[in-house]
Amino acid sequence: MYEIWLGLNIVWEIALDVWPVLLIVAVIWVALMAMAWRCSAARWRAAWPWALAAGAVVALAAFLAVPTLTKSSLGALAYWVDWASLLAIAAGFGAAALAFAWPLLSMLGTRRLSPGRTQA
């Protein structure tokens, strides 16, 4: 249990250091959501699988890249907390990619996203 609280404390301390960047990213996301809000429900539904796929690709890339970026490797992960932390970091990157991809892809429209349709 101590490791979980320690991990949460570390995340909080990092967030306190970079709060201006987090604020800017949040404002950009809210602006994207506001622009995409005018799209029809069909566009939102059509964009969902593509945004989910983008989030999964980013999560997989983060899972493989984060150990290298921290000068470590997947082989150095021996304790369950190490694996849980890596999975949480990768999931966070994937969720952020999903959160930005969904409104952007919904603004593209269903014609560009549907694989069976041709653009008129």
DSSP file (Angstrom, degrees, kcal/mol; ACC not computed):
  #  RESIDUE AA STRUCTURE BP1 BP2  ACC     N-H-->O    O-->H-N    N-H-->O    O-->H-N    TCO  KAPPA ALPHA  PHI   PSI    X-CA   Y-CA   Z-CA
    1    1 A M     >        0   0    0      0, 0.0     4,-1.9     0, 0.0     3,-0.2   0.000 360.0 360.0 360.0 -35.1    0.0    0.0    0.0
    2    2 A Y  H  >  +     0   0    0      1,-0.2     4,-2.6     2,-0.2     5,-0.2   0.887 360.0  55.7 -58.8 -39.7    2.9    2.3    0.7
    3    3 A E  H  > S+     0   0    0      1,-0.2     4,-2.5     2,-0.2    -1,-0.2   0.866 105.5  51.8 -63.7 -36.4    4.1    2.1   -2.9
    4    4 A I  H  > S+     0   0    0     -3,-0.2     4,-2.5     2,-0.2    -1,-0.2   0.942 112.3  44.5 -65.8 -47.2    0.7    3.2   -4.2
    5    5 A W  H  X S+     0   0    0     -4,-1.9     4,-2.3     1,-0.2    -2,-0.2   0.878 113.1  51.8 -65.5 -36.8    0.7    6.3   -2.0
    6    6 A L  H  X S+     0   0    0     -4,-2.6     4,-2.3    -5,-0.2    -1,-0.2   0.923 109.9  49.4 -64.0 -43.3    4.3    7.0   -2.8
    7    7 A G  H  X S+     0   0    0     -4,-2.5     4,-2.3     1,-0.2    -2,-0.2   0.913 111.5  48.5 -61.5 -43.2    3.5    6.8   -6.5
    8    8 A L  H  X S+     0   0    0     -4,-2.5     4,-2.4     1,-0.2    -1,-0.2   0.888 110.6  51.6 -64.5 -38.6    0.5    9.1   -6.1
    9    9 A N  H  X S+     0   0    0     -4,-2.3     4,-2.4     2,-0.2    -1,-0.2   0.898 109.4  50.0 -64.5 -40.0    2.6   11.6   -4.2
   10   10 A I  H  X S+     0   0    0     -4,-2.3     4,-2.3     2,-0.2    -2,-0.2   0.922 110.4  49.6 -64.1 -44.0    5.3   11.5   -6.9
   11   11 A V  H  X S+     0   0    0     -4,-2.3     4,-2.5     1,-0.2    -2,-0.2   0.917 111.6  49.7 -60.6 -43.0    2.6   12.2   -9.6
   12   12 A W  H  X S+     0   0    0     -4,-2.4     4,-2.1     1,-0.2    -2,-0.2   0.915 110.8  48.9 -62.2 -44.3    1.3   15.1   -7.5
   13   13 A E  H  X S+     0   0    0     -4,-2.4     4,-1.3     2,-0.2    -1,-0.2   0.885 111.9  48.4 -65.6 -38.7    4.7   16.6   -7.0
   14   14 A I  H  X S+     0   0    0     -4,-2.3     4,-1.6     1,-0.2     3,-0.2   0.919 110.3  52.1 -65.9 -42.3    5.5   16.4  -10.7
   15   15 A A  H  < S+     0   0    0     -4,-2.5     4,-0.2     1,-0.2    -2,-0.2   0.868 105.9  54.7 -62.6 -36.2    2.1   17.9  -11.6
   16   16 A L  H >< S+     0   0    0     -4,-2.1     3,-0.6     1,-0.2    -1,-0.2   0.853 107.9  50.5 -64.6 -33.1    2.9   20.8   -9.2
   17   17 A D  H 3< S+     0   0    0     -4,-1.3    -1,-0.2    -3,-0.2    -2,-0.2   0.827 120.7  32.4 -73.1 -31.4    6.1   21.5  -11.1
   18   18 A V  T >X S+     0   0    0     -4,-1.6     4,-2.2     1,-0.2     3,-0.5   0.057  76.7 125.6-115.4  25.0    4.5   21.5  -14.6
   19   19 A W  H <> S+     0   0    0     -3,-0.6     4,-2.4     1,-0.2     5,-0.2   0.824  70.8  57.5 -59.6 -33.0    1.1   23.0  -13.8
   20   20 A P  H 3> S+     0   0    0      0, 0.0     4,-2.2     0, 0.0    -1,-0.2   0.923 109.2  45.8 -63.7 -38.9    1.4   25.8  -16.4
   21   21 A V  H <> S+     0   0    0     -3,-0.5     4,-2.5     2,-0.2    -2,-0.2   0.921 112.6  50.5 -66.1 -43.2    1.9   23.2  -19.1
   22   22 A L  H  X S+     0   0    0     -4,-2.2     4,-2.2     1,-0.2    -1,-0.2   0.875 109.8  51.4 -62.3 -36.8   -1.0   21.1  -17.8
   23   23 A L  H  X S+     0   0    0     -4,-2.4     4,-2.3    -5,-0.2    -1,-0.2   0.919 110.2  48.0 -65.9 -44.0   -3.2   24.2  -17.8
   24   24 A I  H  X S+     0   0    0     -4,-2.2     4,-2.4     2,-0.2    -2,-0.2   0.919 112.4  49.0 -62.8 -43.9   -2.3   25.1  -21.4
   25   25 A V  H  X S+     0   0    0     -4,-2.5     4,-2.4     1,-0.2    -1,-0.2   0.900 110.9  50.7 -63.1 -40.7   -3.0   21.5  -22.5
   26   26 A A  H  X S+     0   0    0     -4,-2.2     4,-2.5     2,-0.2    -1,-0.2   0.899 109.8  49.7 -64.6 -40.4   -6.3   21.5  -20.7
   27   27 A V  H  X S+     0   0    0     -4,-2.3     4,-2.3     2,-0.2    -2,-0.2   0.908 111.0  49.6 -65.2 -41.3   -7.4   24.8  -22.3
   28   28 A I  H  X S+     0   0    0     -4,-2.4     4,-2.4     2,-0.2    -2,-0.2   0.914 111.4  49.4 -62.5 -42.4   -6.4   23.5  -25.8
   29   29 A W  H  X S+     0   0    0     -4,-2.4     4,-2.6     2,-0.2    -2,-0.2   0.915 110.5  49.4 -64.4 -42.5   -8.4   20.3  -25.1
   30   30 A V  H  X S+     0   0    0     -4,-2.5     4,-2.3     2,-0.2    -1,-0.2   0.897 110.8  51.0 -63.2 -39.4  -11.5   22.3  -24.0
   31   31 A A  H  X S+     0   0    0     -4,-2.3     4,-2.2     2,-0.2    -2,-0.2   0.914 110.5  48.9 -64.2 -42.2  -11.2   24.5  -27.1
   32   32 A L  H  X S+     0   0    0     -4,-2.4     4,-2.5     1,-0.2    -2,-0.2   0.921 111.5  49.3 -62.1 -43.4  -11.1   21.3  -29.3
   33   33 A M  H  X S+     0   0    0     -4,-2.6     4,-1.3     1,-0.2    -2,-0.2   0.892 110.1  51.4 -63.6 -38.5  -14.1   19.9  -27.5
   34   34 A A  H  < S+     0   0    0     -4,-2.3     4,-0.4     2,-0.2    -1,-0.2   0.900 112.4  45.6 -65.7 -40.0  -16.0   23.1  -28.0
   35   35 A M  H >< S+     0   0    0     -4,-2.2     3,-0.7     1,-0.2    -2,-0.2   0.887 115.9  46.0 -69.4 -37.4  -15.3   23.2  -31.7
   36   36 A A  H >< S+     0   0    0     -4,-2.5     3,-2.0     1,-0.2    -1,-0.2   0.662  91.8  82.4 -79.4 -15.4  -16.1   19.5  -32.1
   37   37 A W  T 3< S+     0   0    0     -4,-1.3    -1,-0.2     1,-0.3    -2,-0.2   0.805  84.3  60.9 -58.4 -29.7  -19.3   19.9  -30.1
   38   38 A R  T <  S+     0   0    0     -3,-0.7    -1,-0.3    -4,-0.4    -2,-0.1   0.611  84.0 102.7 -75.7 -11.0  -21.1   21.2  -33.2
   39   39 A C  S <  S-     0   0    0     -3,-2.0    68,-0.1     1,-0.1    67,-0.0  -0.332  80.9-102.4 -70.8 155.4  -20.5   17.9  -35.0
   40   40 A S     >  -     0   0    0     66,-0.2     4,-1.7     1,-0.1     3,-0.3  -0.281  26.6-110.8 -74.2 163.6  -23.3   15.5  -35.4
   41   41 A A  H  > S+     0   0    0      1,-0.2     4,-2.6     2,-0.2     5,-0.2   0.823 117.9  61.2 -63.2 -31.3  -23.6   12.3  -33.3
   42   42 A A  H  > S+     0   0    0      1,-0.2     4,-2.4     2,-0.2    -1,-0.2   0.890 103.5  49.3 -64.0 -38.4  -22.8   10.3  -36.4
   43   43 A R  H  > S+     0   0    0     -3,-0.3     4,-2.0     2,-0.2    -1,-0.2   0.908 110.3  50.2 -66.6 -40.5  -19.4   11.9  -36.7
   44   44 A W  H  X S+     0   0    0     -4,-1.7     4,-1.3     1,-0.2    -2,-0.2   0.923 113.1  46.6 -62.3 -43.4  -18.7   11.3  -33.0
   45   45 A R  H  < S+     0   0    0     -4,-2.6    -2,-0.2     1,-0.2    -1,-0.2   0.889 112.5  49.6 -66.1 -39.1  -19.6    7.6  -33.4
   46   46 A A  H  X S+     0   0    0     -4,-2.4     4,-0.6     1,-0.2    -1,-0.2   0.827 111.8  49.0 -69.1 -31.0  -17.6    7.3  -36.6
   47   47 A A  H  X S+     0   0    0     -4,-2.0     4,-2.7    -5,-0.2     5,-0.3   0.737  92.8  79.5 -80.1 -22.8  -14.5    8.9  -35.0
   48   48 A W  H  X S+     0   0    0     -4,-1.3     4,-2.7     1,-0.2     5,-0.2   0.914  92.5  45.2 -57.3 -51.6  -14.6    6.7  -31.8
   49   49 A P  H  > S+     0   0    0      0, 0.0     4,-2.2     0, 0.0    -1,-0.2   0.892 115.9  47.8 -62.3 -36.4  -13.0    3.5  -33.3
   50   50 A W  H  X S+     0   0    0     -4,-0.6     4,-2.2     2,-0.2    -2,-0.2   0.899 113.2  47.1 -69.4 -40.0  -10.3    5.5  -35.0
   51   51 A A  H  X S+     0   0    0     -4,-2.7     4,-2.4     2,-0.2    -1,-0.2   0.887 111.7  51.4 -67.6 -38.4   -9.6    7.5  -31.8
   52   52 A L  H  X S+     0   0    0     -4,-2.7     4,-2.2    -5,-0.3    -2,-0.2   0.901 110.1  49.4 -63.8 -40.8   -9.5    4.4  -29.8
   53   53 A A  H  X S+     0   0    0     -4,-2.2     4,-2.4    -5,-0.2    -2,-0.2   0.903 110.1  50.9 -64.7 -41.0   -7.0    2.8  -32.2
   54   54 A A  H  X S+     0   0    0     -4,-2.2     4,-2.3     1,-0.2    -2,-0.2   0.919 110.7  49.1 -62.7 -42.6   -4.8    6.0  -32.0
   55   55 A G  H  X S+     0   0    0     -4,-2.4     4,-2.3     1,-0.2    -2,-0.2   0.889 111.0  49.8 -62.8 -39.6   -4.9    5.8  -28.2
   56   56 A A  H  X S+     0   0    0     -4,-2.2     4,-2.5     2,-0.2    -2,-0.2   0.899 110.7  49.4 -66.7 -40.5   -4.0    2.1  -28.3
   57   57 A V  H  X S+     0   0    0     -4,-2.4     4,-2.5     2,-0.2    -2,-0.2   0.920 113.0  46.9 -64.6 -43.3   -1.1    2.7  -30.6
   58   58 A V  H  X S+     0   0    0     -4,-2.3     4,-2.6     2,-0.2    -2,-0.2   0.897 111.8  51.3 -65.7 -39.7    0.2    5.6  -28.5
   59   59 A A  H  X S+     0   0    0     -4,-2.3     4,-2.5     2,-0.2    -2,-0.2   0.917 111.5  47.0 -63.9 -42.7   -0.1    3.4  -25.3
   60   60 A L  H  X S+     0   0    0     -4,-2.5     4,-1.9     2,-0.2    -2,-0.2   0.922 112.8  49.1 -64.2 -43.4    1.8    0.6  -26.9
   61   61 A A  H  X S+     0   0    0     -4,-2.5     4,-2.3     1,-0.2    -2,-0.2   0.903 112.5  48.1 -62.8 -40.7    4.5    3.0  -28.1
   62   62 A A  H  X S+     0   0    0     -4,-2.6     4,-2.7     2,-0.2    -2,-0.2   0.899 107.7  55.6 -66.6 -39.7    4.7    4.5  -24.6
   63   63 A F  H  < S+     0   0    0     -4,-2.5    -1,-0.2     1,-0.2    -2,-0.2   0.887 116.3  37.3 -58.8 -39.4    4.9    1.1  -23.0
   64   64 A L  H  < S+     0   0    0     -4,-1.9     4,-0.5    -5,-0.1    -1,-0.2   0.798 122.6  42.3 -83.0 -29.2    7.9    0.2  -25.2
   65   65 A A  H  X S+     0   0    0     -4,-2.3     4,-2.7    -5,-0.2     5,-0.2   0.817  96.1  71.6 -90.8 -32.4    9.6    3.6  -25.1
   66   66 A V  H  X S+     0   0    0     -4,-2.7     4,-1.6     1,-0.2     6,-0.2   0.896  96.9  50.6 -58.9 -44.8    9.3    4.8  -21.5
   67   67 A P  H  4>S+     0   0    0      0, 0.0     5,-3.2     0, 0.0    -1,-0.2   0.920 113.8  46.1 -59.3 -39.7   11.9    2.4  -20.1
   68   68 A T  H >45S+     0   0    0     -4,-0.5     3,-1.7     1,-0.2    -2,-0.2   0.905 109.9  53.4 -67.0 -40.9   14.4    3.4  -22.7
   69   69 A L  H 3<5S+     0   0    0     -4,-2.7    -1,-0.2     1,-0.3    -3,-0.2   0.753 109.1  49.7 -66.6 -23.4   13.7    7.1  -22.2
   70   70 A T  T 3<5S-     0   0    0     -4,-1.6    -1,-0.3    -5,-0.2    -2,-0.2   0.156 122.0-107.9 -99.2  18.1   14.4    6.7  -18.5
   71   71 A K  T < 5S+     0   0    0     -3,-1.7    -3,-0.2     1,-0.2     2,-0.2   0.891  88.5  99.3  57.8  44.3   17.6    4.9  -19.3
   72   72 A S      < -     0   0    0     -5,-3.2     2,-0.3    -6,-0.2    -1,-0.2  -0.551  60.6-133.6-133.1-161.6   16.2    1.5  -18.2
   73   73 A S    >   -     0   0    0     -2,-0.2     3,-1.0    -3,-0.1     4,-0.3  -0.972  29.5-105.0-154.8 166.1   14.8   -1.5  -20.0
   74   74 A L  G >  S+     0   0    0     -2,-0.3     3,-1.2     1,-0.2    -1,-0.1   0.823 118.6  62.2 -64.0 -29.8   11.9   -3.9  -19.8
   75   75 A G  G 3  S+     0   0    0      1,-0.2    -1,-0.2    -3,-0.0    -3,-0.0   0.726  94.7  61.2 -68.0 -21.5   14.3   -6.5  -18.4
   76   76 A A  G <  S+     0   0    0     -3,-1.0     2,-1.1     1,-0.0    -1,-0.2   0.548  78.1  99.2 -82.5  -7.3   15.0   -4.3  -15.4
   77   77 A L    <   +     0   0    0     -3,-1.2    -1,-0.0    -4,-0.3     3,-0.0  -0.699  38.3 145.2 -83.6 102.8   11.3   -4.4  -14.3
   78   78 A A        +     0   0    0     -2,-1.1     2,-0.3     5,-0.0    -1,-0.2   0.699  48.0  67.8-110.8 -26.4   11.3   -7.0  -11.6
   79   79 A Y  S >> S-     0   0    0      1,-0.1     4,-1.5     0, 0.0     3,-0.8  -0.713  80.9-123.1-103.0 148.1    8.8   -5.9   -9.0
   80   80 A W  H 3> S+     0   0    0     -2,-0.3     4,-2.7     1,-0.3     5,-0.2   0.813 111.8  59.4 -61.3 -29.8    5.0   -5.7   -9.6
   81   81 A V  H 3> S+     0   0    0      2,-0.2     4,-2.6     1,-0.2    -1,-0.3   0.863 101.6  54.8 -67.5 -34.0    4.9   -2.0   -8.8
   82   82 A D  H <> S+     0   0    0     -3,-0.8     4,-2.3     2,-0.2    -2,-0.2   0.940 111.8  43.3 -61.7 -46.6    7.4   -1.4  -11.6
   83   83 A W  H  X S+     0   0    0     -4,-1.5     4,-2.7     2,-0.2    -2,-0.2   0.904 113.9  50.7 -66.1 -41.3    5.1   -3.1  -14.1
   84   84 A A  H  X S+     0   0    0     -4,-2.7     4,-2.3     2,-0.2    -2,-0.2   0.900 111.1  49.1 -63.7 -39.9    2.0   -1.4  -12.7
   85   85 A S  H  X S+     0   0    0     -4,-2.6     4,-2.6     2,-0.2    -2,-0.2   0.924 111.9  48.0 -65.2 -43.9    3.7    2.0  -12.9
   86   86 A L  H  X S+     0   0    0     -4,-2.3     4,-2.6     1,-0.2     5,-0.2   0.921 112.6  48.7 -63.7 -43.4    4.8    1.4  -16.5
   87   87 A L  H  X S+     0   0    0     -4,-2.7     4,-2.6     1,-0.2    -1,-0.2   0.897 112.2  49.3 -62.6 -39.7    1.3    0.2  -17.4
   88   88 A A  H  X S+     0   0    0     -4,-2.3     4,-2.2     2,-0.2    -2,-0.2   0.900 111.6  48.3 -67.0 -40.5   -0.2    3.3  -15.8
   89   89 A I  H  X S+     0   0    0     -4,-2.6     4,-2.2     2,-0.2    -2,-0.2   0.936 113.9  46.5 -64.0 -46.0    2.1    5.7  -17.6
   90   90 A A  H  X S+     0   0    0     -4,-2.6     4,-2.4     1,-0.2    -2,-0.2   0.903 112.1  50.8 -63.5 -41.0    1.4    4.0  -20.9
   91   91 A A  H  X S+     0   0    0     -4,-2.6     4,-2.8    -5,-0.2    -1,-0.2   0.874 108.4  53.3 -64.0 -36.7   -2.3    4.1  -20.2
   92   92 A G  H  X S+     0   0    0     -4,-2.2     4,-2.2     2,-0.2    -2,-0.2   0.919 109.9  46.4 -64.1 -44.1   -2.1    7.8  -19.4
   93   93 A F  H  X S+     0   0    0     -4,-2.2     4,-2.3     2,-0.2    -2,-0.2   0.912 114.0  49.3 -63.8 -41.4   -0.3    8.5  -22.7
   94   94 A G  H  X S+     0   0    0     -4,-2.4     4,-2.5     2,-0.2    -2,-0.2   0.903 110.7  49.5 -64.3 -41.1   -2.9    6.5  -24.5
   95   95 A A  H  X S+     0   0    0     -4,-2.8     4,-2.6     2,-0.2    -1,-0.2   0.886 110.5  50.5 -65.6 -38.5   -5.8    8.2  -22.7
   96   96 A A  H  X S+     0   0    0     -4,-2.2     4,-1.6     2,-0.2     5,-0.2   0.911 111.1  48.6 -65.5 -41.0   -4.3   11.6  -23.6
   97   97 A A  H  X S+     0   0    0     -4,-2.3     4,-2.7     1,-0.2    -2,-0.2   0.917 112.7  48.4 -64.2 -42.0   -4.0   10.6  -27.2
   98   98 A L  H  X S+     0   0    0     -4,-2.5     4,-2.4     1,-0.2    -2,-0.2   0.914 108.6  54.2 -61.7 -43.8   -7.6    9.4  -27.3
   99   99 A A  H  < S+     0   0    0     -4,-2.6    -1,-0.2     1,-0.2    -2,-0.2   0.828 117.2  36.3 -63.2 -32.5   -8.8   12.6  -25.6
  100  100 A F  H  X S+     0   0    0     -4,-1.6     4,-1.3    -5,-0.1    -1,-0.2   0.816 116.2  52.5 -88.8 -32.8   -7.2   14.7  -28.3
  101  101 A A  H  X S+     0   0    0     -4,-2.7     4,-3.3    -5,-0.2     5,-0.3   0.877 100.0  62.1 -72.0 -36.7   -7.8   12.4  -31.3
  102  102 A W  H  X S+     0   0    0     -4,-2.4     4,-2.1     1,-0.2    -1,-0.2   0.939 108.8  38.1 -61.7 -50.7  -11.6   11.9  -30.8
  103  103 A P  H  > S+     0   0    0      0, 0.0     4,-1.5     0, 0.0    -1,-0.2   0.903 118.0  51.2 -67.2 -36.4  -12.6   15.6  -31.2
  104  104 A L  H  X S+     0   0    0     -4,-1.3     4,-0.7     1,-0.2     3,-0.2   0.939 113.6  43.7 -63.7 -45.1  -10.1   16.1  -34.0
  105  105 A L  H  X S+     0   0    0     -4,-3.3     4,-0.9     1,-0.2     3,-0.5   0.832 109.2  57.2 -70.2 -31.4  -11.3   13.0  -35.9
  106  106 A S  H  < S+     0   0    0     -4,-2.1     3,-0.2    -5,-0.3    -1,-0.2   0.819 102.6  55.5 -68.9 -27.7  -14.9   13.9  -35.3
  107  107 A M  H  < S+     0   0    0     -4,-1.5    -1,-0.2    -3,-0.2    -2,-0.2   0.728  96.9  65.5 -74.8 -20.4  -14.3   17.3  -37.0
  108  108 A L  H  < S-     0   0    0     -4,-0.7     4,-0.2    -3,-0.5    -1,-0.2   0.862 106.2-130.4 -67.7 -34.3  -13.0   15.4  -40.1
  109  109 A G     X  -     0   0    0     -4,-0.9     4,-0.8    -3,-0.2     3,-0.3  -0.161  18.0 -79.6 102.4 162.3  -16.4   14.0  -40.8
  110  110 A T  H  > S+     0   0    0      1,-0.2     4,-2.4     2,-0.2     7,-0.2   0.791 118.1  64.5 -72.9 -29.3  -17.8   10.5  -41.5
  111  111 A R  H  4 S+     0   0    0      1,-0.2    -1,-0.2     2,-0.2     6,-0.1   0.885 106.4  43.0 -64.3 -37.6  -16.9   10.4  -45.1
  112  112 A R  H  4 S+     0   0    0     -3,-0.3    -1,-0.2    -4,-0.2    -2,-0.2   0.746 119.0  44.7 -78.4 -22.6  -13.2   10.5  -44.4
  113  113 A L  H  < S+     0   0    0     -4,-0.8    -2,-0.2    -3,-0.2    -1,-0.2   0.751  89.3  89.1 -95.5 -26.7  -13.4    8.0  -41.6
  114  114 A S    ><  -     0   0    0     -4,-2.4     3,-0.8     1,-0.2   -67,-0.0  -0.606  64.3-152.2 -77.6 125.1  -15.7    5.3  -43.0
  115  115 A P  T 3  S+     0   0    0      0, 0.0    -1,-0.2     0, 0.0    -4,-0.0   0.789  90.7  51.2 -69.7 -26.2  -13.7    2.7  -44.8
  116  116 A G  T 3  S+     0   0    0      2,-0.0     2,-0.3     0, 0.0    -5,-0.1   0.575  95.7  84.1 -87.9  -8.3  -16.4    1.7  -47.2
  117  117 A R    <   -     0   0    0     -3,-0.8     2,-0.4    -7,-0.2     0, 0.0  -0.628  64.8-143.3 -98.3 151.3  -17.3    5.2  -48.5
  118  118 A T        -     0   0    0     -2,-0.3     2,-0.4     2,-0.0    -6,-0.1  -0.864  29.7-108.5-107.3 148.6  -15.7    7.2  -51.2
  119  119 A Q              0   0    0     -2,-0.4    -7,-0.0     1,-0.1    -8,-0.0  -0.608 360.0 360.0 -81.1 131.4  -15.4   10.9  -50.8
  120  120 A A              0   0    0     -2,-0.4    -1,-0.1     0, 0.0    -2,-0.0   0.434 360.0 360.0 -90.0 360.0  -17.8   12.9  -53.0
